Amino acid sequence: MSKITERNLVVGLDIGTSKISVAVGEITPDNQLSIVGVGNQPTRGMDKGGVNDLNLVIQSIQRAINEAELMADCQISSIYLGISGKHISCQNENGMVPVNDKEVTQEDVDNVIHTARSVPLSAERRMLHVLPQEYSIDCQDGIKSPIGMSGVRMEAKVHIVTCANDMAKNLVKCVERCNLTADQLIFSALASSYSILTDDEKELGICVVDMGGGTMDISIFTGGALRHTAVIPVAGNQVSNDIAKIFRTPLSHAEDIKVQYACALKHLVSMEESIDVPSVGGRPARTMSRHTLSEVVEPRYQELFELIQEEVREAGLEDQIAAGYVLTGGTAKMEGVEEFAEEVFQMPVRIASPLPVQGLKEYVDDPSYATVVGLLHYGMQAHESGLKEKNKPEGVTGLWSRFSAWFKGEF
């Protein structure tokens, strides 16, 4: 079994409320991402993105890691870790510095971002990402890359994503108990955007919604930059709970019924179709109409979409997402979701799987793998930055390292 460092591999770990996904990607000589291993296990011990039973989560992670190691024939030692939960919050901040030599240098960019991110944070918060949105030099706004431009004063707008320190520590602790190192924590919806969005969509304005089991992670891009992030602690598990309670069936069976037979729009389902519903306490199974199932599911999806709509409205970005909505994650896979979402949002909607990659792509061609493949893309870019850093002359290594960290929001 080869070590991960010998083969130029990058590993993503997405610890969701309902499943844990591991993906191993190999960076090819022509700088492409090739999937060489995948691990997928049901999650136990997680609730709405937070750890509520450390040992159960550790066991689930270890099983998924073992599965991925076996498939990729490698030994995993470090991972890029996705994080979500209602504790995630965001803010947009500004920083301003004088330009030292009448021409903007790398040091000026470093300084202005440092100024923008120097906002007081409470002791229980941790900075996840500091992502530049745009720069202004004197009276010129909307500059994407200011280096080499002339001016006296430079301003930067940045998007800061923070999380609860304790929540992050618990996730990292689970990973470390599996003898792994977390190279970096990445907000799940940001990771998903790396694997499913095109540059055109980010420029025009797009809202990404990662609909998982316990949370819906939202990230909104306009003008090519991230403007807003949020987590709504209601998602697909609510639909399963409704099915379990209304049809009096065990939760595990309710989940299976949802995945196999549910439809988000009742008018797409024939009245004649029927399904068997297992009962509790050893009672015999019952037969019911699939249309009745849709009547239970549709109001819940309506509620989920309205929560998303309300979040976008409160962020003041409703008029700026011209490219519409991109839904991903396991809860977005249900029949009728795309049509229903377009009805509610009155905007274009697409259900997104990860953009094509090389290698075992059929294993990850599914909306529920958007985050873990996004973590690989993120890790690959961080790896490229590291290579550039190594090839720099000694004197500027530290400077490049700081810049690449700021640019990628790696804190």
N, C-alpha and C positions, 0 to 999 in steps of 0.2 A: 504493500500500500504506500503510495507516494505521499510525501509531505506537500502541504498546500503551496508553500513558497517555491518549490521546485518547478511547478508547472504554470506559474503565473495565473493563479486562480483567484476569484473573488466570490464571496459567499454572502447571501442575504438571508436573514431570518425574520419572518413576519409572525409575531405571536398575536393571533386574533382571538376574539372571544369564543368563536366556535371551532376554529382550526389553526394549526401551526403549519406554516409552509417554510421549507428550506430550499433554496436553489443555489447550485454551484455553477458558476460561469467561468469559462476559460477565455482569456484575452488572446485572440489569435495574432499572428505576426503582422497581419494587415489591420490590426486595431479594431477588430469586430468582436462582438460578444457571442460566444457559443455555449449553449446550455449543455453541461455534461452530467449533471445529477440533480435529482429532485427528491425531496422527502415531504410527506404530507400526513399529518396525524390529527385526530380530533383533539381539541383542547379540553383539558380538565383543570379547574382551579382558577379560571379567569372570569371576570364579570365587567362588562362595559369598558374594556381596555385596561382594567386594573387587576393586580394579583390578589386573590383572596384565599389561596391555599398554595404556599410556596412549594411544598413537596410534590403535589400533583402536577404543577406547571413544569417543574424540573424533569419529572418522568416523561411528560409529553414531549418536551424539547429534545430529550435524549433519544427517544424513539425516532423522531423526525430526522435528527442529525445522523443517527446510525443508518437509516434508510438512504439518505443522500450520500453518505460516505461509501456505502456498498455500491450504489449505482455509479458514482464518479470514480471509484477506486482511489480514494485519497483520504488523508487524515485531516479533518477540519480543526483549525486552532483559533481562528479569529473570524468574526462576522460583522456585517453591517446590520444594525438592529432597528426595526421599525417600532415607533411608539405612537399610541393614540390614547384617547380617554378625555372625559369632560374637563380634566384639569389643564388641557392645552389652551393657551390663549395667545393673542397676537396684538401688536401695536405698530403703528407707523411712526417713525421718528425722523427728525432732521438734524444734520450736523453742518457746521460751517467753519472754514479755516481760511487764513490768508494764503495766497500762492507765493511760495518762497522765491523762485527765480524767474518770475514773470511768465514761466511756461510750466504747465502742470507735469509733475514727475510722479513716479510710483510712490514716493514717500508722501506726497501731498494726498494721494488717494487713500493710502493707509491711514493718514492722520484724520482725514475728514470722516472716514467710516468709524474710526475709533471714537471720535467726538460724538457721532450719531448714536453709537451703541452704549455710550456712557450714561445710561439712564439708571436711576436707582431701582434696584430689584429687592424685594423682601428676601429674607434669609431662606425661606422655604421654596423659592422659585429658582429655576435653572434656565439659562439661555440655551436654546437648541440651535437656532439659526439666526444669522444676521444677513439678510439678502438685499443687496443694493437694487434700487428701483430705477433711479436716474440721477443725473448730476446737473447743476446749474453753475455756469461761470459768468460772473457779473450779471448782465441782463439777458443772457442766452439760456433758455430752459430746455429740458428734454434731451440732454446729452447722454448717450449710452456709454461712450468710452472717452474720457476727458484727457488721457495722457497725450502730451505734446501740444495741447491747445494753450493759447495765451490768455492771460487774465490776471486780475488782482485778488479776487475773492471767489472761493468755490464752496458750493453747498451740495450736500448729498441727502437724498431721501432713501431710507432703508425700511425694510419690513422685518420686524423682530418676532420670532416665535419662541415662547417660553413654556416650560412645563413644571409640574410640582416635583421638587427634588426627591421626596420620599418615593413617589411613584416610579421615577426613573431608577432610583437605587434598587428598588425591589426587582424590577425587570433585569437590571444588570447582575444582581445577586443570583437570580435563577440561571442566567447564562454562565456566570463564573463557576457555579456549582457543577456545571456540565464540563468543566475544564476548558472553557472557551473565553476568548477576550472579545469584548465589544469594541470594535474600532471606533464606531461612532453611532450615536442615536439619531435617527432621522424621522421626522414627522411623517406618518403613513401617507397622508394625502399628497404631500410634496413628492414622496417617493413614487407614488402611482403616476403623477404627472410626467415623470421622466420616461415612463414606459408606454404611455398611451396618447400623449398630446403631440401635435405638430407645431412648429414655430409659427405658422400662419394663424393657428387657433389662439395661441398665446398673445399674438400681436392684436388680433381683432377683438379679443375679449371672450373668455370662456370660463364656465364654472364646472369644476371637477367634483363629483360626489362619489366617494368610495363607500358603498352601502354594504356594511359587514353584518355580523350577527348581533353585536352589542352596541355598535356606534356607527354613525354616518359622518365621515371625515370630509370636510369641504375645503377646497382651495380655489380662489378666484384670481385669474390672470387678466390684465389688460395692458396694452402697450408693451407686451413682451416681458412684463415683470409681475411678480406675485404681490397682490394688493391686500388680500384678506384670507385668513384661515380660521376655521372653527370646527368644533366637534359637537355633534348632537347625540346625546346618550340614549337614543331610541333607534332601533333598527329591526332587522329580520327576525330576531328572537321573539319580538312582540307578536309577529304574525303566527309563529309556531305556538306561542302560549294561547292565543285566541282559538286556534284550531283545537288544541288539547282541551281547553275548558268547555267550549261550545259543543264539541262532539264527544266529550268524555272519553278521550283516548290517551294513552301514555305519551309523554312528551317526545320520546324517541320516535314513536310511530307518527306523531303529528309532524315532526320534521321531515320524515320520509314522504308523507302524504303531500306536504307543501312542495317538496322538491319534484316529485313525480307528476302530480295532478293539478296543482293550483294554477289559477290564471288571475292576473291582476284586473282584468276587465270582464265582467260577467257576460256581456253581450257577445263575446267571442266564443263562448262555450255552449254546446248543444244541450238542450234540456234532457235529451235521451241518455246521455253518457252517465254511467254509474260506477261507483268505486266501493271497495270493501273497506270498512273502518274497524280496526281491532278495538275491543272493549277492555276495560280495566277489571281486575279481580276475577279473572278466569271466565267472565261472561262471554257468550258467543259473539263473533264479529257481526256488524250490521252493514247493510247496503245503503248507500245514500247517493244522491245526485251530485255530479261534479259541478253543476250550476249552483247548487246550494253552497258548496265549498267556496266558489268565487264570490258569492254574496257576503261571505265572512271576510275574505281577503281584501276585496276592493276598498271598503272604508278605511282599513288600516293603511293601505298604500296611499290613499287620498291624504290621510293625516301626515304620513311621512313626507310626501311631496310639498304639502302646505308648510311644514316646519322648515324645509329647505328654502322655500320661497320667502318665508318670513326672515330667515337669516340673511339672504341676499339683499332683501329690501332694507333691513336694519343697517347693513353695511353701506348702504347708499350707492350700490353698484348695479342695480337692476337695469338701468338704461345703457350700461357699458358692456354687457356681455352679448355682443352682436352674433357671435358664433354659437350661442346657445349653451346647452348643458351636455356634459359627458358623464354617463353613469357607468360605474364599474363595481367590482366586488360581487360576492356570491348572491346577495339579495337582489341585485339588478338583473339576474339571469332569468327570472320567471317570465313565462309567456305573457304578453300583453303589457309589460312594464313600459316599453318604449312608446307605444301608442298612448297609454294612459298619461305618461309624463308630458308628452307633447300637448295633450288636451289641457292639463293643469297649468303648465308653464306658458303655454301659447308661444313656444319657441322651438327651434330645431333641437332634437335630442338624439344622441347615439349611445348604444351600449358598447363599451370598448373592452376588447381583450388587448394584451400587450402587443405592441408593434412587432413585426416579424424579427426573429433573431435566428442565429445559426444553431446547429446541433439538434438536440432533442426538443425541437420547438413544439411538437404535437403535445408534449407533456404540460406545457405552460400556456397553450392557446385557449385561454379561458379567463373571463373577467375576474375570477377569484384569485388569479395569480398576478394581477396588475401590480400590487404593492411589492411583492418579493422580487419580480423582474426589475421593477423600478429601483429597488435597493442595489441590484447588480449594476445597473447603468450609473447610479450615483457613485458606487464604489469604484467603477472603472474610471470615471472622471477624476476621482480623488487620487487614484493610482497614477494616472497621467500627470497630474500636478506634481506628485512625488517624484516621478522620473525627471520632469523638467527641473525640479529643485536640485536633484543630484547632478545634473549636467551643467548647472550654473557655476560661474567662478565662485570661489570660497567667500568672497566679500559680500555677495548679495544673496547667499543662501537663506539666511534668516529672514530677509526682507521678502523674498519670493514666497517663503513658507507662510508668512503672515498674510500676504496678499491673497494667496490661493485659499487660505482658510476663510478669510473674510468674504471672498467672492462666492465661495460655495456655502457660506454660513456654517462653517465647521467649528463649533465651540463646545 
